[in-house]
Amino acid sequence: MNRARGAYLWDVEGNRYVDLVCAWGPLVAGHAHDDVLRAIRDAIDRGTGFGAPTEIEVDLAERIVASVPSIEKVRLVTSGTEATMTAIRIARAATGRSRIVKFAGCYHGHSDHLLVRAGSGAATFGIPDSAGVPDEVSRLTSVVEYNDIDALARTLASSPPTAAVILEPIAANMGVVPPHDGYLARVRELTRDAGALLIFDEVISGFRVAPGGAQERYGVQPDITCLGKIIGGGLPVGAVGGRAELMDLLAPLGPVYQAGTLSGNPIACSAGLATLRLLTPDAYRQLDETAAEIETGVVAAIAETGVTACVQRVGSLLTLFFGLTRVESFADASRADTGAFARFFRAMIEQGVNLPPSQYEAWFISLAHGPEEIAKIVEAVRAALRS
Ligand SMILES: *Cc1c(COP(=O)(O)O)cnc(C)c1O
């Protein structure tokens, strides 16, 4: 790809595509939004970083604390991977335990102890358990199926005791898989009873489904929250936050070491802050309506063509699964017809629609997707399903 603006990408040959990747989620305002570019230019004009805190970093941190219900204090980092890595280190220090529980098909970045039955690219390329992760490390991570509360209860009841349970409160890295009604509340109860911390990885859902993310939408508060993607507005930012007593374990107040040369750098933080300012209540309504219209159109096209497929959507995240009528876990998702998805993907890109190139990803809708783009996407889906 060569350049992008609004809902569109242009490749090096000048072909234009409606983009449903949006840089894998950060660009909720669309590509190259004027406000975001202006904020970046203003920041650059003042220098690219000072090795010391800046007002813009503090503004972004304050906005996160004000928006996300369970975050009292937050540490900015440079990626989602660092956020989850740090969250686990805090949880292990807080509990004095080593074991981590994650869910099959959830993706939490590429640190060693989380590349176990991972979703996203790891699932796409058939390497959910990455080479190069020592058995001694992966043994500390237990994996259970998403939406299976009994499996989690059994794992938490077994030894050794668990430091933390980490999950995407809206799974979006095995395709979009919403939590069952009441599931997150039960996960909260079970972790509390087991003395384990609950980590919500809201790197995708944070500021996308609501200003307070999935925890606001479902009314369940984790102990620690990881953020990324949208809070950097297209530049590299991550964040880990939670209750003050947990965050105070981080150095220099506490004994858990964490650092980052470029963490909280003013250029990335200014892009993030400019993006968060665009996310008004009206913006969330618009994102939801746009995605709902796409969903309705795709569901109608599935019915018209008789293809076996289903659409799963939460807010402005959705996935079209082939060969399945319902997906509740990675066990389900892994039975999807990925050959059909591959043919569909090619038919879509030939018609000028750029989808995430995997069955195990979400389509990301932005504020730049309007009626013209919705119509184009739905028409292309109908033609692709027919062919
Ligand atoms: C993208 C993602 C990450 C990793 O973030 P990076 O910035 O790519 O390191 C972690 N968790 C979830 C849920 C993600 O979608």
The ligand as a Tripos MOL2 file, in Angstrom:
@<TRIPOS>MOLECULE
LIG
   15    15     1     0     0
SMALL
NO_CHARGES

@<TRIPOS>ATOM
      1 C1         -3.1050   -6.1810   18.9970 C.3       1 LIG1
      2 C2         -3.3320   -6.8300   20.2980 C.ar      1 LIG1
      3 C3         -2.3270   -6.9590   21.2640 C.ar      1 LIG1
      4 C4         -0.8850   -6.6130   20.9790 C.3       1 LIG1
      5 O1         -0.6870   -5.2650   20.7260 O.3       1 LIG1
      6 P1          0.6610   -4.8260   19.9200 P.3       1 LIG1
      7 O2          0.5900   -3.3230   19.9730 O.co2     1 LIG1
      8 O3          0.5180   -5.3990   18.5510 O.co2     1 LIG1
      9 O4          1.8040   -5.3730   20.6790 O.co2     1 LIG1
     10 C5         -2.6500   -7.4440   22.5130 C.ar      1 LIG1
     11 N1         -3.9070   -7.8070   22.7970 N.ar      1 LIG1
     12 C6         -4.9070   -7.7160   21.8980 C.ar      1 LIG1
     13 C7         -6.2890   -8.0990   22.2940 C.3       1 LIG1
     14 C8         -4.6440   -7.2460   20.6100 C.ar      1 LIG1
     15 O5         -5.6210   -7.2200   19.7110 O.3       1 LIG1
@<TRIPOS>BOND
     1     1     2 1
     2     2     3 ar
     3     2    14 ar
     4     3     4 1
     5     3    10 ar
     6     4     5 1
     7     5     6 1
     8     6     7 2
     9     6     8 1
    10     6     9 1
    11    10    11 ar
    12    11    12 ar
    13    12    13 1
    14    12    14 ar
    15    14    15 1
@<TRIPOS>SUBSTRUCTURE
     1 LIG1         1 GROUP 0 **** ****
